[in-house]
Amino acid sequence: MRQMIWAMAVVAMATGAQAQDAEIQGTIDRQFEAFKLDDFGTAFTFASPDLQRMFQTPENFGRMVTQGYPMVWRPAAVDYLELSAREGSFFQIVQITDDAGTFHYLEYSLIETPAGWRISGVRFLEAPRPSV
């Protein structure tokens, strides 16, 4: 009986984690979709309150993305890699392929707000080195 309860708890935790992964990836996906439509107003809604204060307007935010993160603005392909939690935030590593076929690795930091998951930052990562 004890093993069955423990197994049910593990399944519940795994299901909760999978739902959280889906919600986090869904937030990033919806922002990608808005960028593809040049809908910077909608894309801006997926930014954390701190980022919204920093950029002040969707236009400023859009300018930053198009100039500094063109692969995010126009990805050819998006693959979700590792998701981790630390320091009160979640970090999703995303592999983005641009139109030239170049891989870019970015780490999205996300926070949970009353309105749902919001992106609180994005930083470039070094590409993984091939194993020998």
Backbone as a ProteinNet text record, in pm:
[ID]
protein_1_A
[PRIMARY]
MRQMIWAMAVVAMATGAQAQDAEIQGTIDRQFEAFKLDDFGTAFTFASPDLQRMFQTPENFGRMVTQGYPMVWRPAAVDYLELSAREGSFFQIVQITDDAGTFHYLEYSLIETPAGWRISGVRFLEAPRPSV
[TERTIARY]
82.1	0	86.4	190.7	280.3	347.8	388.5	451.7	354.2	228.2	128.5	105.9	99.5	83	203.2	324.5	445.9	446.8	408.5	404.4	304.1	188.7	88.9	141.8	216.7	275.1	377.7	458.5	558.5	490	385.3	310.9	248.8	192	130.9	235.8	353.9	460.2	506.5	522.7	566.9	463.2	336	229.7	228	246.3	253.2	371.4	486.4	605.8	585.3	521.7	495.6	401	301.2	207.9	281.2	370.1	447.9	538.6	605.3	688.9	606	487.1	400.8	358.6	329.4	289.6	405.9	524.9	642.9	672	674.6	699.9	588.9	466.3	354.6	369.7	420	443.8	545.6	654.7	758.7	704.4	631	572	479	395.3	301.2	375	486.5	563.5	626.5	679.2	732.4	624.9	504.8	395.3	365.5	365.3	341.1	452.7	577.5	689.4	675.7	634.4	619.7	518.9	422.1	319.5	355.8	476	517.2	417.8	356.2	261	336.3	410.9	494.5	411.9	289.6	200.7	170	135	107.8	235.8	344.8	472.3	514	487.9	524.1	448.2	327.9	248.9	311.3	399.7	465.7	594.3	631.1	747.6	706.2	799.9	773.3	745.8	681.6	658.1	787.9	897.7	1024.8	1072.4	1062.8	1102.6	1009.9	881.2	787.9	821.7	858.4	898.6	1026.7	1120.6	1248.4	1229.8	1149.3	1132.3	1019.6	928.6	820.9	713.4	750.1	650.1	676.5	571.8	592.3	686.3	684.8	772.4	919	952.2	1090.2	1131.7	1041.1	1066.6	1090	1005.1	1018.6	1149	1190.5	1317.4	1434.6	1430.7	1536.3	1542	1427.5	1424.4	1472.4	1420.4	1457.9	1605.6	1661.4	1802.1	1898.1	1857.5	1948.5	1926.3	1806	1770.1	1694.7	1754.6	1680.6	1636.6	1712	1672.8	1548.1	1521.9	1400	1282.3	1309.1	1205.7	1158.6	1252.5	1219.5	1286.1	1245.1	1308.3	1261.7	1353.7	1315.4	1267.4	1328.9	1289.7	1323.3	1242.8	1261.2	1253.9	1353.5	1354.5	1380.6	1299.9	1314.9	1405.9	1505.8	1600.7	1574.7	1673	1663.8	1585.4	1504.1	1433.8	1484	1522.5	1570.9	1515.3	1524	1478.8	1595.7	1610.5	1710.9	1679	1710.2	1695.8	1556.6	1453.6	1316.4	1266.3	1345.5	1304.2	1321.2	1259.3	1278.4	1357.4	1440.4	1528.1	1508.7	1465	1439.4	1545.4	1621.2	1718.9	1647.4	1665.3	1597.3	1702.3	1692.1	1776.8	1695	1743.9	1675.3	1761.5	1699.9	1767.4	1720	1815.8	1777.2	1762.4	1727.4	1704.3	1827.7	1948.3	2072.6	2111.9	2032.4	2063.7	2158.2	2186.8	2274.9	2195.3	2254.6	2192	2232.3	2135.3	2157.9	2099.7	2173	2127	2100.9	1978	1939.6	1878.6	1902.6	1842.9	1738.2	1614.2	1502.2	1482.5	1475.9	1436.7	1290.6	1215.4	1071.7	1032.9	934.7	878.2	728.4	671.7	526.6	462.9	366	293.8	146.2	65.8	-78.2	-139.9	-78.7	-129.1	-71.6	12.2	74.1	224.6	288.8	433.8	472	577.2	626.9	778.1	827.1	969.6	1038.8	1138	1205.9	1344.9	1388	1517.4	1552.8	1642.9	1693.8	1842.3	1922.5	2066.1	2119.4	2221.9	2286.5	2374.9	2378.4	2467.5	2565	2680	2772.7	2715.7	2739.5	2692.6	2765.8	2695.4	2762.1	2872.3	2977.6	3088.7	3061	3095.3	3075.2	3157.2	3099.5	3175.1	3268.8	3382.1	3486.7	3481
-119.9	0	126.1	125.4	241.5	267	159.7	175.5	234.4	194.1	246.3	395.6	437	580.1	657.9	603.9	671.5	682.8	575.9	577.3	680.4	689.9	789.6	931	953.4	1085.4	1121.3	1024	1047.9	1082.5	1008.9	1037.2	1175.8	1213.5	1346.2	1455.8	1436.1	1536.3	1546.4	1432.2	1432.2	1499.8	1472.4	1534.4	1684.7	1727.5	1870.8	1936.6	1868.5	1922.7	1932.2	1829.7	1832.9	1947.5	1970.4	2081.2	2213.6	2225.7	2348.1	2368.8	2261.3	2270.1	2319.4	2263.3	2301.3	2447.6	2493.5	2634.3	2728	2693.7	2776.4	2779.4	2662.9	2658.4	2728.4	2717.5	2785.1	2936.2	2989.2	3133.9	3177.8	3103.3	3137.5	3121.1	3012.7	2989.6	3103.2	3147.3	3255	3385.3	3408.5	3527.3	3512.6	3394.4	3369.9	3396.4	3347.5	3367.3	3516.1	3590.8	3735.2	3802.3	3761.8	3820.5	3791.5	3668.7	3632.5	3723.3	3774.9	3863.9	4011.7	4037.1	4174.9	4240.4	4160.1	4209	4230.7	4341.3	4368.2	4401.3	4448.7	4472.5	4344.2	4239.6	4110.7	4049	4054.8	3999.4	4064.5	4192.6	4268.6	4217.9	4163.9	4115.7	3991.9	3922.2	3804.5	3840.2	3967.1	4014.2	4038.4	4017	4039.1	4187	4216.3	4357.2	4439.7	4381.6	4455.1	4489.4	4394.1	4423	4526.5	4517	4615.2	4755.4	4766.3	4898.1	4946.4	4855	4893.3	4943.7	4873.3	4911.8	5011.8	5023.9	5122.5	5106.3	5073.7	5060.8	4935.7	4881.8	4768.4	4803.6	4927.6	4968.6	4960.2	5008.2	4998.9	4852.4	4772.2	4629.9	4564	4593.8	4538.2	4577.1	4700.7	4747.7	4668.4	4645.3	4569.5	4427.6	4364.4	4226.5	4219.7	4304.6	4296.9	4327.4	4416	4452.9	4361.4	4315.7	4237.5	4087.6	4045.6	3903.8	3867.2	3888.4	3861.8	3715.8	3622.9	3481.6	3453.2	3534.6	3521.6	3582.7	3692.4	3761.3	3675.8	3606.7	3526.3	3388.5	3303.9	3171.5	3080.3	3000.4	2897.1	2772.6	2744.6	2629.1	2658.6	2602.1	2620.7	2483.1	2452.8	2327.5	2360.9	2302.2	2323.2	2216.5	2261.8	2170.1	2165	2187.1	2171.1	2283.6	2245.4	2339.8	2317.3	2425.9	2413	2526.9	2507.5	2609.8	2646.6	2778.3	2827.1	2971.5	3006.9	3145	3202.6	3120.8	3168.8	3188.6	3150.5	3161.9	3026.7	3014.6	2896.5	2938.6	2848	2877.4	2770.3	2815.3	2725.7	2750.5	2646.8	2659.3	2626.6	2715.2	2702.9	2704.1	2607.5	2605.5	2663.6	2772.3	2837.7	2823.7	2780.7	2773.4	2891.9	2968.2	3083.3	3039.7	3135	3104	3052.1	3085.3	3038.6	2899.9	2843.7	2712.3	2714.5	2831.3	2844.6	2819.7	2743.7	2717.8	2826.2	2873.2	2970.4	2910.3	2921.7	2869.6	2986.9	2994	3103.3	3046.8	3116.6	3079.3	3184.1	3138.9	3224.3	3210.8	3321.6	3315.4	3356.9	3283.7	3308.3	3313.1	3396.3	3404.1	3380.7	3329.2	3308.7	3431.7	3487.9	3605.4	3568.3	3654.2	3625.2	3610.8	3672.8	3664.2	3544.9	3464	3349.2	3366.6	3278.5	3283.9	3402.6	3472.6	3586.9	3573.6	3618	3610.8	3729.2	3698.2	3804.9	3833.9	3759.4	3785	3675.5	3708.9	3612.3	3641.9	3536.3	3556.2	3448.3	3486.9	3393.4	3297.2	3173.1	3072.5	3028.9	2978.4	2921.7	2792	2766	2641.1	2524.6	2415.1	2298.5	2248.2	2202.8	2147.1	1999.6	1954.5	1812.4	1725.2	1614.9	1523.2	1441.5	1409.4	1336.3	1190
0	0	0	84.3	93.5	-41.8	-111.6	-242.6	-343.9	-334.8	-427.7	-404.5	-279.1	-248.5	-297.3	-275.6	-320	-472.8	-541.5	-687.9	-737.7	-672.2	-712.6	-690.9	-583.5	-556.8	-663.2	-702.5	-807.8	-939.3	-974.1	-1097.8	-1091.2	-977.4	-962.5	-977.4	-917.1	-930.4	-1075.4	-1141.5	-1281.1	-1369.5	-1344.7	-1423.9	-1401.3	-1276.9	-1247	-1314.9	-1313.5	-1378.7	-1529.7	-1589.5	-1733.4	-1768.4	-1685.5	-1709.6	-1700.8	-1602.1	-1587.2	-1708.6	-1753.2	-1873.5	-1991.1	-2009.2	-2120.6	-2110.6	-1990.3	-1971.8	-2003.6	-1957.5	-1983.2	-2133	-2196.1	-2340.3	-2417.5	-2370.1	-2434.8	-2431.8	-2321.6	-2312.3	-2416.7	-2425.8	-2523.8	-2665.6	-2690	-2823	-2864.2	-2771.1	-2804.3	-2835.2	-2767.3	-2800.1	-2939.5	-2971.3	-3106.3	-3211.5	-3188.5	-3284	-3303	-3195.1	-3205.6	-3285	-3260.8	-3335.6	-3485.3	-3519.5	-3661.4	-3731.8	-3655.6	-3711.7	-3695.3	-3644.3	-3610.3	-3514.3	-3430.1	-3330.6	-3199.1	-3194	-3078.6	-2954.6	-2974.1	-2860.8	-2786.3	-2860.6	-2797.4	-2742.8	-2819.1	-2772.1	-2640.2	-2627.4	-2507.1	-2385.1	-2403.7	-2290.4	-2225.8	-2296.9	-2241.1	-2166.9	-2167.9	-2092.5	-1947.3	-1857.4	-1714.9	-1689	-1577.8	-1542.8	-1539.4	-1491.4	-1488.6	-1629.6	-1721.7	-1860.5	-1923.7	-1894.1	-1948.6	-1897.9	-1770.3	-1717.7	-1784.8	-1807.7	-1867	-2010.7	-2090.9	-2231.4	-2253.9	-2161.7	-2159.1	-2265.3	-2388.3	-2494.6	-2579	-2640.9	-2732.3	-2847.5	-2891.3	-3002	-2961	-2840.7	-2791.7	-2777.5	-2725.7	-2708.6	-2844.8	-2941.4	-3075.9	-3141.4	-3123.4	-3179.9	-3119.7	-2988.6	-2922.4	-2978.8	-2997.1	-3046.6	-3191.3	-3278.1	-3420	-3441.1	-3359.4	-3376.3	-3300.7	-3182.8	-3100.7	-3103.9	-3142.8	-3141.8	-3269.7	-3386.6	-3511.1	-3524.6	-3465.7	-3473.7	-3390.9	-3290	-3210.2	-3286.2	-3353.2	-3430	-3547.6	-3613	-3730.9	-3724.2	-3630	-3621.8	-3735.2	-3785.5	-3882.4	-3808.1	-3693.3	-3611.2	-3465.7	-3376.9	-3232.7	-3166.8	-3084.9	-3008.4	-2862.5	-2775.8	-2632.5	-2575.3	-2502.4	-2441.5	-2291	-2211.5	-2065.8	-1998.4	-1899.9	-1813.7	-1672.5	-1604.9	-1467.8	-1383.6	-1252.1	-1157.1	-1068.1	-1044.4	-948.9	-914.2	-793.7	-747.3	-770.5	-756.1	-768.3	-910.4	-1009.1	-1149.3	-1217.7	-1333.3	-1416.6	-1538.7	-1587.1	-1700	-1806	-1924.2	-2036.5	-2142.4	-2175.9	-2284.7	-2414.7	-2512.2	-2641	-2751.4	-2840.4	-2959.6	-3073	-3129	-3240.4	-3364.5	-3470.7	-3599.7	-3681.7	-3736.6	-3818.2	-3964.4	-4050.8	-4192.3	-4264	-4212.6	-4274.3	-4223.6	-4130.5	-4077.2	-3957.9	-3905.7	-3789.5	-3662.5	-3571.2	-3442	-3342.8	-3266.1	-3159.4	-3032	-2924	-2795.6	-2703.5	-2655	-2566.7	-2439.7	-2331.6	-2204.2	-2168.8	-2163.7	-2124.7	-1974.5	-1903.8	-1763	-1755.7	-1674.5	-1661.1	-1514.2	-1486.6	-1353	-1363.5	-1256.1	-1253.7	-1190.6	-1258.7	-1210.7	-1197.1	-1135.4	-1130.1	-1269.7	-1371	-1508.5	-1584.1	-1518.2	-1583.3	-1593.4	-1668.8	-1685.7	-1772.7	-1731.9	-1807.9	-1824	-1938	-1970.1	-1903.5	-1819.2	-1745.2	-1799.8	-1898.9	-1960.6	-2059.2	-2150.9	-2248	-2264.5	-2258.6	-2281.2	-2373.5	-2448.6	-2539.7	-2461.4	-2505.1	-2449.8	-2557.5	-2514.6	-2611.2	-2664.9	-2790.4	-2851.6	-2785.3	-2762.6	-2703.9	-2796.5	-2736	-2813.5	-2842.5	-2962.4	-2993.2	-2898.9	-2857.5	-2772.1	-2857.1	-2799.5	-2872.7	-2840.8
[MASK]
++++++++++++++++++++++++++++++++++++++++++++++++++++++++++++++++++++++++++++++++++++++++++++++++++++++++++++++++++++++++++++++++++++

